[in-house]
Amino acid sequence: MGILEIVGINGMSGSLLVLFLLPIFINMGIILVVSITLPSSNTHSGFMLFVFVLILWQFPDLFIRVSRSSEAASQWAEIAKAPILFVTPLAMLFGLRFAGWNKRINPILLFVLLFLIPIGLLLGELVIPLTHEITRSDEWGWIANPKPTTFVHAMYYWISLQGIGCLLLFWVIYISKLKESIGAVPALLLAIGITIPTFGGIVWQIIRPLLFNANDVPITAPLVTVFSLLAVVAITKYRLLDYSPQHQWKRIVDLTREGILIVDMEDRIMYANNYFCNTLGYDFAEIQSKKAGSTVFDQSTGETMACIARKFSQTDQLKTEIQIITKGAEKIWVLFSSSPYLDSKGKVIGSMGILTDINNLKMTENKLKHKVDELNMFFYKSSHDLKTPAASIKGLVKLYNSGSYVQVEVLFDAIEKSVNRLMDTTDRLSQIPIISQRNPEASEINWNRTIAEILDDLADKNSICLCLVNIEIKEAFYSDAYLISLILRNAISNAFIYIDSCKSQSRIEISIVQVQGDARIVVSDNGCGIPEELHRNIFQLFTRGEARSGIGLGLYSLKLAVDKLGGEVSLKSIVNEGTSITILIPSVLSS
């Protein structure tokens, strides 16, 4: 019998032809759209396989209707048996993948549950052939009714059972997605799409011919296209599969701002993502198969990561803060989270670590700790420096009240010195928050007037030493006048503090010159000098050049003000020869 005779249309109405032919073209279009527009993934491939098998069912179902003879219709009915058995299992597999539930079931068990019985029925049909009674219908063309035998009943009951199972699966998926803002609507579309052909097929093509001995109504194959169409709506409008991360894993892993490291049971590096390699400055080829402990961690850290694979259970995790070593030997703080790495069978084959860069956070934490320690020291030292002159004043007042001390002038002179020391301490303490919170305001600096005012305020000390001033500022210099005055005052006051009374002539030299627009200030003295072991911390809070001199705030405030102006300060000092403080301040041009 020729192929034309088999498939030739024999008086079939145009509307009926559209009913059976249109779904085929729709499903072919679906395969084309999905294959072109969506990236490759197991879920996409499973959906296209379902649609392809559906087409393999719809084609012979169409040719049954349009065949020229009952013999041709019978042949197409034989061909249609195989895809009928596999359409529902493939739909269920797609549903499981959509919900992500397939990962909860062993792959072998899943294959047995879905495909073993259909394969068995297909092979059984070779032993017990399935025969049909071919009848002619004015509405549906040729109709192939299966002859009711025990095997036929078993086959169609199983198809019905799978259809009901598929129906329940998609509605359970929908119920589970109700709490999700995105997944609920596409799940509802899939559930409705599978409900229509399932009920139609069971009622009109299984129950009707087998139980009531009536011709079946061949609408199941076309109705399944409703599921395909609704699935396409879910895919395109609601982007059902676009948000599935499975086909994006490599891109996600490469773009994540977390380092990912996988080692085997021997601590050899088996995988590292781009962020991890870029952070450490390596190409993956440079560290692949090398020991993690000796390459990127210290030995103890690497050993801990390897031990996770051997000692920990599948659910145990390790989280700690550690330092990793870059290719350039720089140490970087990371938050390290590690857990066992499993193969597809659940066997531990290594360890996986997620590394979050917390280096900036750790540096900020250390700075904050330093500031807290500095603040604690500030409260302790300042309370001591305030208490000392206050205690002296209290003792002197008590002595005066006792009436036993007759030299009142000497007594009040001592009280005045203690009051001056107390005021000096409070003045210097008040400078610190002012400097820290101040926003520098640019104005032209009058160096001569500023120096003159400072030396005038220190007139009592100025009388015991020679002050030499040299100012060479040819261009207008702009900066914060308050901070400049504070810097000069503290530097000059420091020179007075370290005057050596044993020398015949104490001398202080103040030099201010302009260097490429910046101001270079040098304050030198020939005083007693500062021991070398104190140089390193001399600009820190409450550090004194000598245990008996100053309160340890002047140079700290000076450094704070210089930093605020973006400048630099350094100190050179030799015991019994003198001290030199050099300050470089950049000019800020006024608007």
NORGI-V840341 format. One record per pair of residues at least 6 apart in sequence whose C-alpha atoms are under 8 Angstrom apart, sorted by the first residue. I is the first residue (numbers start at 1). J is the second residue. Records with the same first field share a line. If there is no record, write none. Layout:
BEGIN
I = J / J
END
This chain:
BEGIN
5 = 67 / 68 / 72
6 = 63 / 67 / 68 / 69 / 72 / 73
7 = 63 / 66 / 67 / 68 / 72
8 = 66 / 67 / 68
9 = 66 / 67 / 68
10 = 66 / 67 / 68
12 = 65 / 66 / 141
16 = 140
19 = 222
20 = 58 / 61 / 62 / 222
21 = 62
23 = 58 / 222 / 225
24 = 55 / 58 / 59
26 = 225 / 229
27 = 51 / 52 / 55 / 225 / 228
28 = 51 / 52 / 55
30 = 51 / 228 / 232
31 = 48 / 51 / 52
34 = 44 / 48
35 = 48
38 = 44 / 242
39 = 247
40 = 247
41 = 246 / 247
43 = 94 / 97 / 98 / 241
44 = 241
46 = 90 / 93 / 94
47 = 90 / 91 / 94
49 = 90
50 = 87 / 90 / 91 / 94
51 = 228
53 = 83 / 86 / 87
54 = 83 / 87 / 221 / 224
56 = 80 / 83
57 = 80 / 81 / 83 / 84 / 221
58 = 221 / 222
60 = 76 / 77 / 79 / 80
61 = 76 / 77 / 80 / 221
63 = 73 / 76
64 = 72 / 73 / 74 / 76 / 77 / 141 / 142 / 143 / 144
65 = 73 / 140 / 141 / 142 / 143
66 = 141 / 142
67 = 73 / 142
70 = 134 / 135 / 142
73 = 134 / 142 / 143 / 144
74 = 132 / 134 / 144
77 = 132 / 144
78 = 130
82 = 122
85 = 118 / 122 / 159
86 = 115 / 118
88 = 159 / 162 / 163 / 166
89 = 114 / 115 / 162 / 166
91 = 166
92 = 166 / 169
93 = 102 / 114
95 = 169 / 170 / 173
96 = 102
98 = 241
99 = 173
102 = 110
121 = 155
128 = 151
130 = 146 / 147 / 152
131 = 146 / 147
132 = 144 / 145 / 146 / 147
133 = 144 / 145 / 146 / 147
134 = 142 / 143 / 144 / 145
135 = 142 / 143 / 144 / 145
136 = 142 / 143
137 = 143
140 = 217 / 218
143 = 215 / 216 / 218
144 = 216
145 = 209 / 215 / 216
146 = 152 / 209
148 = 210
153 = 210
156 = 206
160 = 202 / 206
163 = 198
164 = 198
166 = 194
167 = 191 / 194 / 195 / 198
170 = 187 / 190 / 191 / 194
171 = 187 / 188 / 191
173 = 187
174 = 184 / 187 / 188 / 191
175 = 184
177 = 183 / 184 / 187
178 = 184
182 = 238
183 = 240
185 = 234 / 238
186 = 231 / 234 / 235 / 238 / 240
189 = 230 / 231 / 234
190 = 227 / 230 / 231 / 234
192 = 227
193 = 224 / 226 / 227 / 228 / 229 / 230 / 231
194 = 224 / 226 / 227
196 = 223 / 224 / 226
197 = 220 / 221 / 223 / 224 / 226 / 227
198 = 220
200 = 219 / 220 / 223
201 = 219 / 220
204 = 216 / 217 / 218 / 219
205 = 216 / 217 / 218 / 219 / 220
206 = 216
208 = 214 / 215 / 216
209 = 215 / 216
234 = 240
235 = 241 / 242
253 = 260 / 273
254 = 273 / 274 / 275
255 = 274 / 275
256 = 275
257 = 275 / 356
258 = 275 / 276 / 354 / 355 / 356 / 357
259 = 272 / 273 / 274 / 275 / 276 / 277 / 353 / 354 / 355 / 356
260 = 271 / 272 / 273 / 275 / 276 / 352 / 353 / 354 / 355
261 = 269 / 270 / 271 / 272 / 273 / 276 / 352 / 353 / 354 / 355
262 = 269 / 270 / 271 / 272 / 341 / 350 / 351 / 352 / 353
263 = 269 / 270 / 271 / 292 / 306 / 350 / 351 / 352
264 = 270 / 306 / 309 / 349 / 350 / 351
265 = 306 / 307 / 309 / 310 / 349 / 350 / 351
266 = 291 / 306 / 350
267 = 291 / 292 / 293 / 302 / 303 / 305 / 306 / 350
268 = 288 / 289 / 290 / 291 / 292
269 = 287 / 288 / 289 / 290 / 291 / 292
270 = 288 / 289
271 = 284 / 288
272 = 284
276 = 355
277 = 283 / 284
279 = 326
280 = 325 / 326 / 327
281 = 326 / 327 / 328
282 = 327
287 = 295
291 = 302
292 = 302
293 = 299 / 300 / 301 / 302 / 303
294 = 302
295 = 325
296 = 324 / 325 / 326
297 = 323 / 324 / 325
298 = 324 / 325
301 = 322
305 = 338 / 351 / 353
306 = 350 / 351
308 = 338 / 339 / 340 / 350 / 351
309 = 339 / 340 / 341 / 348 / 349 / 350 / 351
310 = 348 / 350
312 = 340
313 = 340
314 = 339 / 340 / 342 / 348
315 = 339 / 340
316 = 339 / 340
317 = 337 / 338 / 339 / 340
318 = 336 / 337 / 338 / 339
319 = 335 / 336 / 337 / 338
320 = 335 / 336 / 337
321 = 333 / 334 / 335 / 336
322 = 333 / 334 / 335 / 336
323 = 331 / 332 / 333 / 334
324 = 331 / 332 / 333 / 334
325 = 331 / 332
326 = 332
332 = 357 / 358 / 359
333 = 357 / 358 / 359 / 362
334 = 355 / 356 / 357 / 358 / 359
335 = 355 / 356 / 357 / 358
336 = 353 / 354 / 355 / 356
337 = 353 / 354 / 355
338 = 351 / 352 / 353 / 354
339 = 351 / 352 / 353
340 = 348 / 349 / 350 / 351 / 352
341 = 348 / 349 / 350 / 351 / 352
342 = 348 / 349 / 350
343 = 349
374 = 541
378 = 541 / 542
381 = 542
382 = 429
385 = 422 / 425 / 551
386 = 422 / 425 / 426
389 = 418 / 419 / 421 / 422
390 = 418 / 419 / 422
392 = 415 / 418
393 = 415 / 418 / 419
396 = 411 / 414 / 415
399 = 405
400 = 408 / 411
425 = 551
428 = 553 / 554 / 557
429 = 553
431 = 557
432 = 557 / 560
435 = 483 / 557 / 560 / 561 / 564
436 = 560 / 564
440 = 479 / 480 / 483 / 564 / 565
441 = 479 / 480 / 481
442 = 478 / 479 / 480 / 481 / 588 / 589 / 590
443 = 478 / 479 / 480 / 481 / 590
444 = 476 / 477 / 478 / 479 / 481 / 590
445 = 476 / 477 / 478 / 479 / 480 / 481
447 = 471
448 = 471
450 = 485
451 = 488
454 = 485 / 488 / 489
455 = 462
458 = 493
461 = 496
464 = 506
465 = 505 / 506 / 507 / 508
466 = 505 / 506 / 507 / 508
467 = 507 / 508 / 509 / 510
468 = 507 / 508 / 509 / 510
469 = 509 / 510 / 511
470 = 509 / 510 / 511 / 512 / 513
471 = 511 / 512 / 513
472 = 512 / 513 / 514
473 = 512 / 513 / 514 / 519
474 = 514
475 = 517
477 = 517 / 518 / 519 / 587 / 588 / 589
478 = 587 / 588 / 589 / 590
479 = 565 / 586 / 587 / 588 / 589
480 = 565
483 = 561 / 562
484 = 561
486 = 558 / 561
487 = 557 / 558 / 561 / 562
490 = 554 / 555 / 557 / 558
491 = 523 / 554 / 555 / 558 / 581
492 = 523
493 = 554
494 = 554 / 555
495 = 508 / 523 / 524 / 525 / 527 / 579
496 = 508
497 = 549 / 550
498 = 527 / 528 / 529 / 549
499 = 506 / 525 / 526 / 527 / 528
500 = 506 / 526 / 527 / 528 / 576
506 = 525 / 526 / 527
507 = 525 / 526 / 527
508 = 523 / 524 / 525 / 526
509 = 522 / 523 / 524 / 525
510 = 521 / 522 / 523 / 524
511 = 520 / 521 / 522 / 523
512 = 519 / 520 / 521 / 522
513 = 519 / 520 / 521
514 = 520
517 = 586 / 587
518 = 584 / 585 / 586 / 587
519 = 584 / 585 / 586 / 587
520 = 582 / 583 / 584 / 585
521 = 582 / 583 / 584 / 585
522 = 580 / 581 / 582 / 583
523 = 580 / 581 / 582
524 = 578 / 579 / 580 / 581
525 = 578 / 579 / 580
526 = 576 / 577 / 578 / 579
527 = 576 / 577 / 578 / 579
528 = 575 / 576 / 577 / 578
529 = 545 / 573 / 574 / 575 / 576 / 577 / 578 / 579
530 = 545 / 546 / 573 / 574 / 575 / 578 / 579
531 = 545 / 573 / 574 / 575
532 = 573 / 574 / 575
534 = 545
535 = 571 / 572
537 = 543
538 = 544 / 545 / 555 / 556
539 = 555 / 556 / 559
540 = 555 / 556
541 = 552 / 553 / 556
542 = 551 / 552 / 553 / 556
543 = 551 / 552 / 553
544 = 550 / 551 / 552
559 = 569
562 = 568 / 569 / 583 / 585
565 = 585 / 586
566 = 585 / 586
567 = 583 / 584 / 585 / 586
568 = 583 / 584 / 585
569 = 581 / 582 / 583 / 584
570 = 581 / 582 / 583
571 = 579 / 580 / 581 / 582
572 = 579 / 580 / 581
573 = 579 / 580
END
